[in-house]
Amino acid sequence: MNKNLYPQTNQSSSPAFSVCWKGSLPEPAVRTAEDLKGVLANPGCTCTGPVYYMYRDVARSSEDRSWLAAQHLRFDITVILPRELCGEYNKTKGHYHPADPSGTGYPEIYEVLAGEAHYLIQNKDCSDIVLIAASAGDVVVVPPGYGHVTINPTRSKVLQMANIVSSRFASNYHGYEAQNGAAYFEWIKEGFVKNPTYRHPAQLRLVKAQRLVDVKDAIPDPLYNLIEKRAPVLEFLNCPEKFESLFRDLYP
């Protein structure tokens, strides 16, 4: 499959897109609106069809793939369509990461390849909830102990993003499913509205990714460049307890 990828969907009106990627891609896993019903702002939403595509375990060469496997890392690309879901912007389902053997939660790192993204992160007791606004070229770190949802806050631009994450765990979707989504929903007209399932969530804090100087200092290159350079900094994805300074005051 080449970089000009046009996934087949069951909706003839679905927009075609080409992935911002120089290399082959695996067949994507497709998440549909039906898969998101338990986490949508409107529980009676009748939307159907694809909402985002996940290309997992991507590599440009067999050497890169072998290195990633040896480091227990995975590089993925996700494409989120510019769809409306019964008045809500399109989004991912949301999940938490478990803790590593030290007791520290596994982090994750994202890069926006095209479009715009809202990364809605929250810790488990919802005492801290942050919305990180990012655009093409921005890098965002999901710190240990935070769940996350990614939102495409447009109805006209395809959001494409890459991520690197540890391959030592499986994501936990139960926390979001049990509370009918994240602590806040992003409605197209009303903006951010609290999810009534949460009793006392913190006020939503807004941060622009361009201001994250500490992230730029630690991770100055596009994500795949870090793989090609075999960058030691990627160790933080499997051993976050060794990189406390990276996460300290990450989103003040």
C-alpha positions, 0 to 999 in steps of 0.5 A: 500500500503506498502513501496515497492511501484511500481507505474503503468505507461503507459510506460512499460520501466519506471523504478520501484522504492520503496519509502523510507518510513516506512508506508502506502502511498496513491495513488500518483498524477502523473505529466506527460511530457505533463503537463510540456510542457509549462515550458520546455526549448524546447517548441516543446518537444514531450516527453510523460509519467510520470515524477514524483509522488506526495504522498500528506498528508502522516502520519504514524499514525492517531495521527500524522495525527490529529496533522498535521491537527490541526497545518494546516500542510501537509507532502508529498513525491515526487518521480522524475524519472531520465528522459531526457526531450528533452535535459533537466533534469527532473524537477517539474513544479514550483510554488509560494506560496501566502502571509499569513495574515501578508503579508509574503509569506509562506515558505516550507521545504524539505528533500532529502530522496534518490538521488540528487536534485537541488532546483532552487529558485527565488524571484518574480522580479528575483533579486535573483536566487539560485541553492541549490545542495542537496543529501540524508539527506540534508534539504532545506528551501524555504524562503518566497517570493520565487518560486521553481522548483526541478530538478533531475540532473541525468539520473540514480538515482531516486530522492525522497524527503519529504516536510512539508508545510502549508495546508492553501494555494494553490500553484500558478503555473501561474507565471511559466506558464506565463514565460515558466518556471523558469529563468534558465533551466538546460540542460544536455550538456550545463548546466544552460542557461537563459530562454529567456522569462525573460528580466533581471534575476539575475545571478544564485548563487550556494549553497551547502545544506551541508553548511547551518549551520543555517538550521541545527541548527534550524532543526537538525532532519529528517523532520518526526522526527519533526512531531513525536516530535511535534516540535515547530519550525514547526510553522514557516511554518504558521507564518514565520513573527515570524521567521525572523532570520531563513530566514535572510542570509539563502543563502549568 
